[in-house]
Amino acid sequence: MRWFLGIFVCVSCVYARHEQYDESALFKVKVKDVEQINYFNSLDYPLDIWMYATQERDGIVLVPKDYVQLFQNELNSKGIEFVIEVENIKESLELEDKLRADKARNRAMRSDNDLLVNFDDIYNLTEVNNYLKKIAEAYPDVVTLVNGGKSFEGRDMNYLKISNSKFENASKPIIFVESLLHAREWITLPATLYAIEKLVVNVTDQDLIDDFDWIIMPVANPDGYEFSHEGGRFWHKNRRNGLLPGDVCLGVDLNRNFDVFYDLGSNNLTNNVCTINYSGTHAFSELETQVIRDILHGDDRIEMFLDLHSFGNLILYGWGTGDLPENAFTLHVGGIQMATAINEVKEDWNINYRVGNSALVLYPASGTAMDYGLKAGVPLSYTYELPGFRNSGTNMIGFFVDPDFIKPSAVQTWEGIKAGAIFLRNIRRNMV
């Protein structure tokens, strides 16, 4: 029987959980100069910025209902152009639930190989952990399930070690891939699950398992990810509490908590617990980032680290300060090869991937996993920003997931990962 993860969606129940987003509006903002960029990016009332605005790229921001009129007034006062893309984001969330529920009903009637994932839904944490366990049990000579530690709320930080030489061949480099460091970036999960399938269950590129060992962590933020399914679809951080009296705000942005340029140029976004980019009380204050740190330092054979995020169609490398590492040219060439592989198979309607330094292409950021990979000695350390979904007919854009987009996104990302592995292999051969 094709593996049915047992998802059950009570449509009336999931609709109710989105009440917190009722009448919140999604804006697209166009800025024309540096003054407008700085003003927009410095607004300090509760805004959820999905995409920071630049002169080359529109900003996308979710505005709570109590601030919608104020936000419009602010933009108008500065002459900043905007369009309200979605007037009530709750309606888009309910549509996402309905599409997922329809796919779940159809999947229950299918049968095939019970170790193949149906890439038409986003699975919850329990389902992912059950799958990892099942794969490890079915392929004990290739797969080892590792519990790297506990999250803040006590959930397992599980990952797979994949190797046809039991991780004992010192000449094989390791590629480490993780997803869901940010809880709401659901579209990244199928990419890591698909990588597992192509390396273990449905192998079509045997050289990728012969020439490399792999570490794959599908859920790097288990508490936040679980909460995004249960209570807050757009939750971004982990679930650290005790930061403010009464826990009026909680959570740490795990991708600002690594000990590399930590809090460099810190501002209201990284020091304010109530913002999505709060960096924590100190570097590696969070159990989740400690686990990832220990993996990166656990084997000096790790030569590529891919931290999967969404959205933006980008492949980024350090440093997050805008300075370039010594191997920036190599990083750029590798990024171009990965981006080209994805662009060759993506949909015509989707924009091409761009490659570059994260601060120059996107925005400066401190304490990121990608930068820490470089600091830890991983020569090829990247952030992927997978495509965001866009369907103007349904008002589902950005972090939303349409079931029909899940498998194409996973397949395309795998093509990029494959190209990265091949690039790494070619570098090593040229060094001999």
N, C-alpha and C positions, 0 to 999 in steps of 0.2 A: 504494500500500500504506500503510495507517495505520502511522504511524511506530513501528517496533519498535526499542526502544533497545538490544536485544541483551543484556539482562540474563540471566545464567545462574546459577541458584542450585543449588549442590551441597549438598543438605540435610545429609548427614553431615558435610561440612566446616564448615558454619556452626554446627552444633550444638556442635562441639568448641571453637569460639572463645569460647563463653560460660562456660567452666569457671570463670573468675574470679568469676562471680556465683552459683555453685552454693551453695545453702542461705542466700544472703542473703535477708532478709525485708523486706517492705514494710509499714510501720506507718501507721495513721491515728491521730492523736493529738488529743484534745480537751482544751483548757485552759479554766479557768474564771475566772482572774484574772490581773492583771499579774505577780504573783510567779511564777506557773507559766509564763507566756509568757517572761519573762526567763530563767528557769531552762532551759527547753527550748531556747530559741534560743542559749543560751551554752554548751551541751555541746560540748566541744572534742576528743573522740575521733572517729575516722573515721566520720562520718555523712554521707550524701548527702541533704540536705534538698531535696525536690522542691517543697514548699509550706510556707512558714513559718506557724506557728500563730498565730491571733488568737482573740479571744473570739467573733468572728463566723464564723470559718472554721477548719476542722480542718487541722492540719498533716499533711503526708505525708512520710515519711522512709524511705529505703532504708538498712538496717543490715547491714553485713558479717557473715558467719556467726559470726566469732569474738567479736562484740560483741552478738549478739542477746540472750543471757541477761542480760548486764550492763545493756543498755538497758532491758529489762523491769524489772529490779531498781531502776534509777534512777527510772523513772516511778512504780513502785509506792511507793517511799519518799516521794515527794512528793504522792501521791494524785492523780496525773495519769491520766485515763482513756485507754485505747488499745484498738485492735483490730488484730490482724494480718491485713491485707488479703490478702497473698500470702505463703505460708510459704517458698516457694522461687522466687525471681524467675527463675531459669534456665529453669524450665518455661514461664513466660510468654514468654520470649525465643524459645524453640524453637517455640512456637506462632506467634509473629509471623513467624518465618522460614518456617514451613510455609504459612501463609496467603499470604505473598508469593510463594512458589514456585509455588503452585497458580495464582495469577493470571498469573504469567509464562508458564506452559505454555499457558494459554488464549489469551493475547495473541498468541503466535507464529503462531496460525492465522488472525488477523483481517487484513483489508485495507481500505484506505480512503485518506484523504489523509495522505501521509507527513510533513506538517508539523504535524499535530495530535497533541498528547501524549495518551497513554492515562493518565488520572488514576486508575489502580488500583494504582500502586506508587510507591515512593520511589526515585528514580534516584540513582546514584552520581555522583561528581564528573566523571569522564570523560564519562559520558553527558550530563550537563548542559552541559558545555563544548562537546561535539559538537553539541548542539541549538542553543546560542546561535550557533555558527558557521554552522550550516545556515540558521537564520532570517535572519541578516545577509546571507548569500549570496543567498537567495531574494528578499529585499525590500531591495535596496541603496538605493532612494530613500527609505526610511522608517527603516531600522535600521542602526546603526553598532555594531559590536563593538569594545569598548575593553578593553585590558589596562591596568588601573590601576597595576600594579606586581606585586611578588612577595610571597608569604607567607614566613614564617620558614623553611619547608622548601623554598622555591623554586617553589611552585606559582603559576600565574597568578591574579590577582585580576580576573576578567572581569566586565564588566557591559555592558548594552545602553543606547544612547541611541536613543530612539524619537521621531521627529518627521517630520511631513509638510512641514516648512519648513527641513529640514537644520540645525536649531538656530540659525537665523539671524534669526528673528523676535523682536526684542527686546521686543515687547509680550506675548509668551506666557510665563506662569509655568511653572516646572519642578516636577514632583512626583518625589521621589526615594524609592524603596521598596527596602528590603533585607530579606533573610532569612538565617537560619542564622549569625548572629553567635555563637550558642551551638550547638555541634555536634550535640547530641542532639535538638534541637527539630525533628525531621524534618518534622512536619506543616506547618511554615511554608513549606517549599520549593514544594509544589504551588500555594500562593497566588500566589507571584511568577511561576511558570511560566504559571499561568492568566491572570494579568494581561497577560503578553506575548501570549498567544494572542488575548485579547479586544481588544488594541490593534493587532494586526498581522495575524493569520491569519483570525480569525473575528470581524470587527468588527461589532458590533451597536449601538454608541453612537459614531457618527462624531464627535459634538461633543467627545468626550474626546481625540481626536487632533487635531481642528481647533483647540481652545482651549488645549491644554496640550502641552508637551514632557515627556518622561518619561525618567528614569534608573532602571533596574531591575537590581539586583545580587542574583541568586538565592543565591549562596554567599559570605557575607562572612567565613567562617572555613574556608577550603579544607582546611588541614591537619587541623584537629580533625574536620571532617566526614568526611574520608577515613578517619581513624582510627576514627570511630564505626561505619563499615561494616566495617572490617577487624579491629578488635581490641577495642574497648570501646564497646558500644552506648550507654552512658550517659555517655560522655566529654563534657565541657562546655566546656573551655577550648581555647586554641590548643595548639601542640606545642613551645613554647619550652623548650629544655633549657639546661643549664649553670647552673642556678639553685642547685643543691645538689650536694654531692659525690656522685658515682656516679649522679646523676640519680634519686635515690630518689623524688623528686616533681618534677613539671615542669608547665609550662603556665601561662598567664595568662588570667584572665577578661577578655576583650576589652571587655565591657560595664562594666568598672570602670577602664579604662585611658585614658579620654579626659580632656583637661585642663579639667575643670570640677568644682569642689569635690573635686578629686582627693585621695583619702585623708582627706577631712574626717571627723572622728570615727572614724578608722581603728581597727581592732580586730584580734583574732586571726583573723577571717575574711578580711580583706583583706591582712594582712601576712604570713600564713603560706602559704608556697608549696604546702603540702600540702592546702589547702582549695580548694574549687571557686571561691571568690570572690577569690582572690589577684589583687591589682591591678597587679602588675608592679613593676619597679625604680624607675620614674618615669613620669609622664604621657607618653603616646605613645611608650613604650618599644618598642611592637610595630609591626611593619611593616603589619599588617592595619589597625590603627586609624589609622595615618598615611595609608593610601590613602583611607579613608572621610573623614578630615579634609580631604584635598586635594579630594575631590569636593565637599564642603560649601562649601569656600571657592572652588571653581573657577568658579562662576557665580552672580552675585548675583540671578539670576532664580529660584533655588530658593526656593519659598514654602511647600512642604509636605514634610515628612520623616516617613516611616512606617517604624519599625524593628519588624519582626515577630518575636514570640517565642511561646513556649507554656510553661505552660498556665495558664488561669485565667478566660477569658471577660471580659477587661478591656480598656479603652482608657484609657491613662494619659498624663498630661502633667506637666511640671515644676512646681517644681524638686524634685529628689530629696531635698532637705533638709527638705521640708515647707513652705518658703516659697513664695509664689505669685508668678509673673511678672506684669508689668503687664497683659498681655493674657489673664489667667487666665479671665475671663468668656468671651471669644471662644473660647479653647481648649476650655472646657467645653461651650459650645453646639455647636461643631464635633464634639466627641466624642460628644455625645448624638445628633446626627444620624447619625453613622456607626454607633453602637451600635443605634439604632432600625432602620436599614436591615438590619443583620444579624439582629436579633431577629425581624424580620418574616418571614424566610425560613428560619430555623434549625429543627432538629427540635424537636418538643414536649418530648422528654425532656431536652434540653439547657437549662441555666440561662441566663437573660438576661445579656447583657453589662452590666457596670457601668462607670461613667465617673468619673474623679476624679484628684486629685493623687496621684502615684505613692507618695509617702511616707505619705500619709494612708490610701489605699486598700490598699496592699500593704505596703511597708516602706521606710524611708529607704535611699538608695543614693547613692554618690558615683561620679563618673567615668563616667557613662552616655552612650551615644550620643544618646539623646533630649535630655538636658540640653545636650549639646554642640551639637546642632542649634540650640537656642534661642540659645546663646551665639554661634554663628556667624552669627546674623541671620536664621535661618529662622523666620518667625513662627508657623507651625503645625507643631509638632514633637511626635510622639506615639510611644508604645510600644503595640503591640497584643500582648495575651496571648491567643492563640487557644485554643479549647477543647481540653482534654485528652480523650483517648478513655476511655470507661468502659464495660466490659462485664463485669458480675459473673459471668456464666456462663463466661467464659474467663479471668478474673483478669488481664485486660489493661486497665490504667488509666494515666492520666497521659501519659507520653511515648511509650507504645506506639502503633503505627499499625496499624489494621485497614484493609485495602485498600478495603473498602466505605465507609469514612468519609472517604477522601481527597478525592474530587471534591466531595461536599457541603461539606466544610470550605473548599475552594478557592473554590467558587461563593459561599458566604456571605461570605468575606473580601473577595472582589471587590465585592460589594454595598456593603460598608463603605467600600472605597477609592473607589468611584464617588460615594458620598454625600459623602465628604471633598472630592473634586474639585469637585462641584457647590457645596458650601459655600464653597470658596475662590473659585470664579467669582462667586458672589453677593456676597461681600465686596468683590471688586474692582469689580463693577458699581456697588455702593452708594457706592464711594469716588469715582466719576467725577462 
